[in-house]
Structures are given as C-alpha cells and as structure tokens.
Amino acid sequence: KNRVLSAYHSQPLPTELENRYSAFLSGLESRNILFVDLYHLYTQHPEREQLFFRTDTHWTPLGAQKAAQAAAHLILAQPWVQNLQQADFTSVSQGKNEHRGDLFEFLPPQTILGNWLPRKLPEPDSLTLWETTMTQGPSLGLFDTPEIPLALVGTSYSANEQWNFLGFLQEFLSMDGIPFAAEGRGPLVPMRQALDNPVIQEVGVRVVIWEIPERYLCSSIYSQGGNFHSP
C-alpha cells in the first residue's frame, strides 16, 4: 500500500526502501522461483485506491481477488499442474459490513480530539463479504485418494477470512486449498510451522503460495543485485 499509493505521500520513500522490492524480486528470479509482481499489477489497475482499505493497512477483497487471479494465471501455465486434482469453486458476495481498519488504533478517540481539534475521525470503510464454496469435487477413480493440492502460507493478508484470499485462489485455480497463515506472526513463522506439519504431505500438497508483505523485507535477506544474505 505504501508503494502502490505513493502519490499520496508528502515525502518520497527513502532510497533503501525504494530499492528493496526490486532487489528482492531479482533474487527470486535468479533462483527460478515463481513470483507475482503485485506492485506493477496494482499500479496498472484503473482504480488502484480500491485495492486497499482507506483506514487499514490490508488489501480489500478486490485487492485479494486481483492477487489470486495473477497467481492462478502464473501457476496454471506450469505443465505439471495438469496432473493435480481439479475441483470447481464459486465465490458469491454476501453483502457489506462496516469495517474499522487497524489504522484507527493509532488515532486517539474522538472524545479526546473534540477538545482541541475540530476535525472528525475518518469514516469506517465498507467491506464486501465473500463466501467461496465447492460446487463440484474432483473426479476420482475407485481407488483414488482425495487430495488438497494447494497450501496458502502467509500473514493476516492470508489468514483473515474477511479478505477471502484463499477462497479466490481456490476459485481461480480450481483446486482445494488448506491454510497455513497466521495473524501477527510475520511470514517466516507460519512457513516454518507449515514445513514442520505432516499434514502438508498427508493431504498431497503440491502448490505452496507464500504471501510476504514488503515491510518484512530487510537488508538481512537481500542486497543490490538480488544476492540474498543469511538472516
């Protein structure tokens, strides 16, 4: 959000922050790791302001949907994906709710502001709720074992069901998915927990999507030229 909506900044990003995103992607590319460049995807969107909540650090369900579409397009282009069990999923809007984003936590209550500042607090956002359901399971032979080919690992962008990121991934990839995301733990702890969890192999996971917010990238894991350092 900080980078995509940089036009709203009163000051430019510091140089070390300006370069970290492209340096990290260069490191992934040099290792032939598939990645989705959400920055360029989002900045090309005609209504980029709708991809993030105004009062929240997180993406909106629309932002999650666009990310899921891009990830699915990249993954489905891999020939080995054709051998995975397919299932049909459909996402349906369930109406809207008022959403007071996490940025409200940094603001004093209106009762305090009213004593010295006439400006009111921002209005809450409107959150569109989505529900994704399986409409048709995989076609299985008599001795086939049902599998869950997809695992989603990440932070609150993935863990919070209000954004429906996993649901959109299941819909666009046409495969069942299992969540390994956690709120408030960063991206590394959930990945370590997922790798240590025997469920990954038991359910037949073949596709792992790792959602990493840019703010968790630091100089200890990248450098200019895309060379990674040990943490």
FENLINZI-V316234 format. One record per backbone hydrogen bond with DSSP energy under -0.5 kcal/mol. CO is the residue of the C=O (numbers start at 1). NH is the residue of the N-H. If there is no record, write none. Layout:
CO;NH
CO;NH
This chain:
1;5
3;6
5;8
6;9
14;17
14;18
15;19
16;20
17;21
19;23
20;24
21;25
22;26
23;27
24;28
25;29
26;30
27;31
28;31
28;33
29;32
32;34
35;37
36;38
37;41
38;42
39;43
40;44
42;45
45;48
47;50
48;51
49;52
51;60
53;56
55;103
55;104
58;53
60;64
61;65
62;66
63;67
64;68
65;69
66;70
67;71
68;72
69;73
70;74
71;75
72;76
73;77
75;78
78;81
79;82
80;83
81;84
88;135
88;136
90;133
92;131
95;129
97;127
99;101
99;125
101;104
102;105
103;106
104;107
109;112
109;113
110;114
112;115
113;116
113;117
125;99
125;127
126;128
127;97
127;129
129;94
131;92
133;90
133;135
136;88
138;140
141;144
149;206
149;207
150;178
151;153
151;209
152;180
153;211
154;182
155;158
155;159
156;160
159;161
160;163
160;164
164;168
165;169
166;170
167;171
168;172
169;173
170;174
170;175
174;87
176;150
178;152
180;154
182;185
185;189
186;190
187;191
188;192
189;193
190;194
191;195
192;196
193;197
194;197
196;198
197;200
198;201
198;202
199;203
200;205
201;204
203;148
207;151
207;209
208;210
209;153
209;211
210;212
213;216
214;217
218;221
223;226
226;228
